[in-house]
């Protein structure tokens, strides 16, 4: 394992699990069981007033996604803004990541305009802060896209039983993607 990776260094139990799982291949059965588990929406999410609807996409995979639809915002001249938070939760380690999506419609725009990015509206900022607090109280750690998710955790020559599929094996792939193809 590369040394100096902030997240793995700060969470040595996750680093040890990754080594047992991907390098030593000692946890194949555990991996299959974890992938089959279902993630549930935390009950505390119901208290977030700006949420309109929530849906879990569980699959036999090392992660699940919770789609959180916010209440639509409407304004003059046909303005409509739809907002969604996608909460990706790993089943292998207590980590999560959030994505934000906007859909914009206005009389001056032909069709629906989709935007993916950071939380920019007051509703998304407040909801994402509440979600972070709830997840952290439940023992989860948020991964940073910039500093954690795309960090290389192994070079391919360390992973003899896994077929290379990218230039590097990242923490995001290790914790959210079925790279072992056991499920």
ZIWODA-V386202 format. One record per residue. N is the residue number from 0. RES is the residue in one small letter. SS is DSSP state (H for helix, E for strand, - for the rest). NEAR is the number of other ideal C-beta (glycine too) atoms within 10 Angstrom. D_FIRST is the distance of its C-alpha to the first C-alpha in Angstrom with 2 decimals. Layout:
# ZIWODA-V386202
n=N res=RES ss=SS near=NEAR d_first=D_FIRST
n=N res=RES ss=SS near=NEAR d_first=D_FIRST
This chain:
# ZIWODA-V386202
n=0 res=x ss=- near=16 d_first=0.00
n=1 res=x ss=- near=13 d_first=3.76
n=2 res=x ss=- near=6 d_first=6.24
n=3 res=x ss=- near=7 d_first=9.45
n=4 res=x ss=- near=16 d_first=9.03
n=5 res=x ss=H near=12 d_first=12.27
n=6 res=x ss=H near=20 d_first=12.43
n=7 res=x ss=H near=21 d_first=9.37
n=8 res=x ss=H near=12 d_first=10.36
n=9 res=x ss=H near=11 d_first=13.89
n=10 res=x ss=- near=17 d_first=13.44
n=11 res=x ss=H near=9 d_first=11.57
n=12 res=x ss=H near=9 d_first=13.50
n=13 res=x ss=H near=21 d_first=12.08
n=14 res=x ss=H near=17 d_first=8.44
n=15 res=x ss=H near=12 d_first=9.92
n=16 res=x ss=H near=18 d_first=11.90
n=17 res=x ss=H near=22 d_first=9.33
n=18 res=x ss=H near=17 d_first=7.81
n=19 res=x ss=H near=14 d_first=11.54
n=20 res=x ss=H near=20 d_first=12.58
n=21 res=x ss=H near=24 d_first=10.61
n=22 res=x ss=H near=15 d_first=9.19
n=23 res=x ss=- near=9 d_first=12.05
n=24 res=x ss=- near=14 d_first=14.49
n=25 res=x ss=- near=12 d_first=16.34
n=26 res=x ss=- near=18 d_first=17.31
n=27 res=x ss=H near=12 d_first=19.26
n=28 res=x ss=H near=9 d_first=22.48
n=29 res=x ss=H near=13 d_first=21.16
n=30 res=x ss=H near=22 d_first=19.68
n=31 res=x ss=H near=13 d_first=23.15
n=32 res=x ss=H near=12 d_first=24.92
n=33 res=x ss=H near=18 d_first=22.94
n=34 res=x ss=H near=19 d_first=23.53
n=35 res=x ss=H near=13 d_first=27.23
n=36 res=x ss=- near=12 d_first=27.66
n=37 res=x ss=- near=10 d_first=29.59
n=38 res=x ss=- near=18 d_first=28.96
n=39 res=x ss=- near=11 d_first=32.15
n=40 res=x ss=- near=13 d_first=33.34
n=41 res=x ss=- near=18 d_first=33.50
n=42 res=x ss=H near=8 d_first=37.22
n=43 res=x ss=H near=14 d_first=36.93
n=44 res=x ss=H near=17 d_first=36.47
n=45 res=x ss=H near=10 d_first=40.17
n=46 res=x ss=H near=10 d_first=41.21
n=47 res=x ss=- near=19 d_first=39.87
n=48 res=x ss=- near=10 d_first=43.18
n=49 res=x ss=- near=16 d_first=42.05
n=50 res=x ss=E near=18 d_first=40.44
n=51 res=x ss=E near=12 d_first=42.71
n=52 res=x ss=E near=10 d_first=40.76
n=53 res=x ss=E near=16 d_first=37.44
n=54 res=x ss=E near=10 d_first=36.12
n=55 res=x ss=E near=14 d_first=33.10
n=56 res=x ss=E near=13 d_first=31.65
n=57 res=x ss=- near=15 d_first=30.15
n=58 res=x ss=- near=13 d_first=28.99
n=59 res=x ss=- near=13 d_first=27.07
n=60 res=x ss=- near=17 d_first=23.75
n=61 res=x ss=- near=24 d_first=20.63
n=62 res=x ss=E near=23 d_first=22.44
n=63 res=x ss=E near=21 d_first=26.02
n=64 res=x ss=E near=20 d_first=27.93
n=65 res=x ss=E near=22 d_first=30.85
n=66 res=x ss=E near=15 d_first=33.26
n=67 res=x ss=E near=25 d_first=35.24
n=68 res=x ss=E near=15 d_first=38.40
n=69 res=x ss=E near=22 d_first=40.15
n=70 res=x ss=- near=14 d_first=43.94
n=71 res=x ss=- near=12 d_first=45.27
n=72 res=x ss=E near=16 d_first=46.77
n=73 res=x ss=E near=10 d_first=50.07
n=74 res=x ss=- near=9 d_first=52.19
n=75 res=x ss=H near=7 d_first=55.07
n=76 res=x ss=H near=7 d_first=55.65
n=77 res=x ss=H near=11 d_first=53.51
n=78 res=x ss=- near=14 d_first=50.34
n=79 res=x ss=E near=13 d_first=47.80
n=80 res=x ss=E near=19 d_first=44.19
n=81 res=x ss=E near=17 d_first=41.93
n=82 res=x ss=E near=24 d_first=38.60
n=83 res=x ss=E near=17 d_first=35.69
n=84 res=x ss=E near=22 d_first=32.42
n=85 res=x ss=E near=15 d_first=29.82
n=86 res=x ss=E near=25 d_first=27.64
n=87 res=x ss=E near=20 d_first=24.55
n=88 res=x ss=E near=21 d_first=23.31
n=89 res=x ss=E near=25 d_first=20.32
n=90 res=x ss=- near=21 d_first=21.37
n=91 res=x ss=- near=19 d_first=17.94
n=92 res=x ss=- near=23 d_first=17.40
n=93 res=x ss=- near=16 d_first=20.08
n=94 res=x ss=E near=23 d_first=19.37
n=95 res=x ss=E near=25 d_first=21.72
n=96 res=x ss=E near=20 d_first=22.55
n=97 res=x ss=E near=21 d_first=26.07
n=98 res=x ss=E near=16 d_first=27.76
n=99 res=x ss=E near=21 d_first=31.34
n=100 res=x ss=E near=16 d_first=34.04
n=101 res=x ss=E near=19 d_first=37.62
n=102 res=x ss=E near=14 d_first=40.56
n=103 res=x ss=E near=15 d_first=43.50
n=104 res=x ss=E near=17 d_first=47.03
n=105 res=x ss=- near=15 d_first=50.03
n=106 res=x ss=- near=9 d_first=53.39
n=107 res=x ss=- near=8 d_first=52.34
n=108 res=x ss=- near=11 d_first=49.23
n=109 res=x ss=- near=8 d_first=49.74
n=110 res=x ss=- near=6 d_first=47.70
n=111 res=x ss=- near=11 d_first=44.67
n=112 res=x ss=E near=12 d_first=42.04
n=113 res=x ss=E near=10 d_first=38.42
n=114 res=x ss=E near=12 d_first=36.04
n=115 res=x ss=E near=10 d_first=32.36
n=116 res=x ss=E near=9 d_first=30.92
n=117 res=x ss=- near=11 d_first=30.73
n=118 res=x ss=- near=18 d_first=33.14
n=119 res=x ss=- near=12 d_first=36.26
n=120 res=x ss=- near=15 d_first=39.15
n=121 res=x ss=H near=10 d_first=40.22
n=122 res=x ss=H near=19 d_first=39.97
n=123 res=x ss=H near=21 d_first=36.35
n=124 res=x ss=H near=13 d_first=35.32
n=125 res=x ss=H near=15 d_first=37.12
n=126 res=x ss=H near=23 d_first=35.92
n=127 res=x ss=H near=19 d_first=32.25
n=128 res=x ss=H near=12 d_first=32.58
n=129 res=x ss=H near=17 d_first=34.20
n=130 res=x ss=H near=22 d_first=31.58
n=131 res=x ss=H near=15 d_first=28.79
n=132 res=x ss=H near=11 d_first=30.80
n=133 res=x ss=H near=16 d_first=31.41
n=134 res=x ss=H near=21 d_first=27.81
n=135 res=x ss=H near=13 d_first=26.66
n=136 res=x ss=H near=10 d_first=29.54
n=137 res=x ss=- near=11 d_first=28.27
n=138 res=x ss=- near=7 d_first=24.86
n=139 res=x ss=- near=18 d_first=22.96
n=140 res=x ss=E near=17 d_first=20.78
n=141 res=x ss=E near=15 d_first=21.42
n=142 res=x ss=- near=23 d_first=18.61
n=143 res=x ss=- near=13 d_first=19.57
n=144 res=x ss=H near=12 d_first=19.80
n=145 res=x ss=H near=8 d_first=19.46
n=146 res=x ss=H near=12 d_first=16.64
n=147 res=x ss=H near=23 d_first=14.57
n=148 res=x ss=H near=18 d_first=15.58
n=149 res=x ss=- near=14 d_first=14.70
n=150 res=x ss=- near=20 d_first=11.44
n=151 res=x ss=E near=17 d_first=8.91
n=152 res=x ss=E near=25 d_first=5.98
n=153 res=x ss=E near=20 d_first=5.31
n=154 res=x ss=- near=12 d_first=7.68
n=155 res=x ss=H near=15 d_first=10.54
n=156 res=x ss=H near=7 d_first=10.82
n=157 res=x ss=H near=14 d_first=7.98
n=158 res=x ss=- near=17 d_first=10.22
n=159 res=x ss=- near=9 d_first=13.52
n=160 res=x ss=- near=10 d_first=15.62
n=161 res=x ss=- near=16 d_first=15.15
n=162 res=x ss=- near=8 d_first=17.37
n=163 res=x ss=- near=12 d_first=15.99
n=164 res=x ss=- near=10 d_first=18.08
n=165 res=x ss=- near=10 d_first=16.96
n=166 res=x ss=- near=8 d_first=15.63
n=167 res=x ss=- near=14 d_first=12.16
n=168 res=x ss=E near=22 d_first=10.67
n=169 res=x ss=E near=18 d_first=11.27
n=170 res=x ss=H near=25 d_first=11.34
n=171 res=x ss=H near=20 d_first=15.03
n=172 res=x ss=H near=20 d_first=14.82
n=173 res=x ss=H near=25 d_first=12.57
n=174 res=x ss=H near=27 d_first=15.11
n=175 res=x ss=H near=25 d_first=18.33
n=176 res=x ss=- near=15 d_first=18.67
n=177 res=x ss=- near=15 d_first=19.53
n=178 res=x ss=- near=17 d_first=17.20
n=179 res=x ss=- near=18 d_first=17.71
n=180 res=x ss=- near=7 d_first=21.44
n=181 res=x ss=- near=12 d_first=22.43
n=182 res=x ss=- near=14 d_first=24.69
